[in-house]
Amino acid sequence: MGNKGPEVEVPLACRACGHCVAVCPSGALDNINTPLAHQLDSNKKLNLNAEDAEHFLRSRRSIRCYKKTAVPREELLKLVNIARFAPTASNLQGVSYMIVDDKKVLEEAIEIVIQWLENDASLCKRLASYINAYREDGSEPILRGTSNLILTTTASDFSGGRENSIFSLAYLELYAPTLGLGSCWAGVFEICALSDNSPLLKLFNIQEGKKITGAVMVGYPKYSYNRIVDRDPLDVTFYKR
C-alpha cells in the first residue's frame, strides 16, 4: 500500500493486457503499462440483444461495386482506429495501417499487379480471367474501382503479423457498415503484395524491415441488399470419447 493507494509491481512477463486494472471493482489498481486513466468504463449498458447481433453479423457483405463518391479521411481514420482494438497473439499488437486514397497511385498499383501476374507462369494461367478482364474487356477486377485501399504492415520478422492483421481488418470490416461503408478483401492484390520482394513495397514506400500483411478495399456501396443470404448448413460435432 503506497501513499496514494495500492501499488502493483509489474512483472517482466506482463503483456499489458490491462486485466488487472480493468477487473478492479473500485478503480483502485493502476498499472504503468495500461494506465487506469486510459481505460474506458465498460459498465455502460448495451442494448444489442442476441437477435440484433446475429442480424448485424449476418448482414455484412463483401462489396465489389463502389460509388465514385470520395470517403472523407475522417471516416477512414475511424475504421483503422477501431481495427487496432482487435485481439492479437500474446497482446503483441504490432500492426500499422496505411490508407491509400490517391487514385493515380491505385491505378499504378493495379498495373503493377497485372504485370506481376503476367510474368508468373503459374499465376498467369490460374488468374487468366483477371488479366483478360483488365487487358481486353477494360474492366478493373483487382481493386474493383474503389478509391480507397487500407493496407496493414508489420515488422518482417514478426511471425504473428499476418494473423494479427487478419483480426484487425475483420474488426474494420464489421465496423464499416455503421459508417455507411462497404469493404472487401483485395485477394488478388494480396497475392502480389504479400510476396517476397513485391514491387508494391517500393510503390507504397514500405520501410525496410517491414512487410505488407493485408489489404482491404473500402468505399460507399453502389448497390443495397434487401435480403440476407444463407450459408451452407452448420456442420458441428460435440466431442465424445
N, C-alpha and C positions, 0 to 999 in steps of 0.2 A: 504494500500500500504506500503510494507516494504522497506528496503534498497535495496533488490535485486529484487523487483517486487511484484506482488500480493501475499498475504498470505491468505490461506483459513483455517478458524477454523473448524477442523474436528469434526462433531457432534458425540455423543455417538452412534447414530443409524447407523453410517457409516458401510456399508457392504464390503468395499474395492473392489467395482466393477470396479473402475477406470474410470467411465464415465466422471467425472468432468475434469480429466486430458486429457482423450482421445478426448473429443469434442472440446477443446480449439484450435481455428484455428492458433494461433500464438505460441503455446507451452509455454505460459506464466504461466499457472497454474501448481502447483505441489501439491502432497498430500502425507503425510508421510506414509499412508497405501498402496498406489500404486504409488511409485515414478516415475516421468517422465523418469528418467534415465533407468528404467527397461521396458519401453514401446517401442514397435516397430512401425515404420512408416507404416500405413495401406494404404497409397496412391499409393503403387505400383500396377500398372495396372495388373489385372488378365486377361489372355487370354482364360479362361474357359467359353465358351458360354453355353447357356441353353441345347443345344443338346448334347454337350460333357458331361456336368454334369449329364444329365439323363442317358447317356450310362455308365458313370463311376459308378453311384449308382446302376444301374440295373445289372451290370456285377459282382458285389460281390457275391460270393457263399460260403456256409458253406463247408469247406474242411474236409473230413473224411478219406482220404488216403494220407499219407505223405512219402516223400523220407527219407532215413536214413541219409541224409546229415545234419550235425550239423549246426545250425544257430549261427553265431557269436554273442557274447554278445553285441557288439556294435549295432547290428541291433535290438536286443531285447530291448535295452535301448531306441532306437529311438521310438519304439512302445509305451512304457509306458510314455515316455516324452510327446508325442502328446496326450495321453489319459488324462493327467492332465489338459488339456485346455478345456475339455468338460464342458458344463454348469452344475451348481449344484444348488440345492434349497437354496435360500437366499445367494448364493455365499459362503456357509459354507465349500464347498470342503470336506476336512476330509478323503479322500481316500488314502490309502497307497497300494503299489504294492509289490508283491513277485514273482520273476522269479525262477522257478524250472527247472533246466536243468540237474539234476543228474538222470541218467537213473535208477539206483538202487532204488533211493527214489521214483521215479514214479511207479516202479514195486511194491514196498511195499505199496504205496498208493492204487493201483488197487486192491491188495489182501485185504486190509482193507475194501474197499468199497464193494467188493463181499461178504466178511464175514458179514458185517453190513446188507446187503440186505438179506442174508440167515437167519439172526436172527430176521428179522422183518416179522411177519406172513402175513401181508397185502402186503408189497412190494415184498416178496418172490414169491407171486403168480403173481402180476401185472408185475413184471420185470423178470419173469422166463426165458425169451428168452435170456436176457443178462447173467444171471447166467449160463445157459446151454451152451451158446456160449463159455464162458470162461472156465468152468469146463470140458466140454465134447468135444467141437469142437477145442479147442486150439486157438481160435481167441481172440482178445482183443477189446471188444466193449466199454470199459469205456473211455479210452484216445486215442483210435484208433491208437496206435503205435507211437504217436508223442513223440518227445524227449524234448519238451518244454511246460510248463504249466505256465500260468500267473494268479496269484490269486490277488484279491483285498481284503483289510481288512479295517475295520473302528472300531471306539470305539463301544463297546457292547451296550451302551445306546444311540447311535446316531440313531434317528428314521428314518432319510433320507439316511442311509448308503447304503441300497440296491439300491434305486433309483439312487443315485449319481454314484454308481459303474456301473450300467447298462449303464448310459450315457457315462461314461468314456471308458468302454470296447467296446461300439458301435463305438466311435471315433477310438479306436485301430483297430477294425476290418476293418473299411473303409480305414485306412491308410496302413494296411498290404500289399495289392496288389501292392502298389507303391514301395515296397521293394522286390517284388517277392515272398512274403509270403502268405500263406493261414491260415485261422483260423476257429474255430468252438466252440460254447459254449459247455462246458462239462456238459450237463444237468443232466445225471445220477450221475455223480461225485458230482455235486452241491447238490443233494438231501441229500447226506451224509454230505458233507462239511458244509452246512448251518444249519444242525440240531443242537438242543441243546446238549451240551456235546459231540460233534462229536469227534470220535477217531482221526480224521485227525488234530485236533488242536494240539495234542501232537506231532504227526509226524512232522509237519511243525514248531514246536516251536512258535506257536502263543501266544503272551504275554497275561497274564491275563488282563481282561478288554477289549479285542479286539475280533473280530469275523471275519470269512471269509464271504464275501458278493458277490463273483463272481469268476468264473473260466472259462478261455478260453484256448483252445489248439492252438498252433502255430507251423508252420513248412513249409517246402517247399512242395508245392502240387505235388503229384505223377503223376497226370493227368492234362491235359489242356482242356479247354472247348471252343468249336468252335461256340457255339450259346448261346444266352441269353434266358432263359426260361421265358415264360409268367406266369402271376399270374391270380387269379380269376378276373372277370370284376370289375371295380370300382363301389363301392356302396356308393353313396353320395347324400345328400339332402340339398338344401338350405332352411333354416328355414323360414317359413312364417306364421305369426299369422293368 
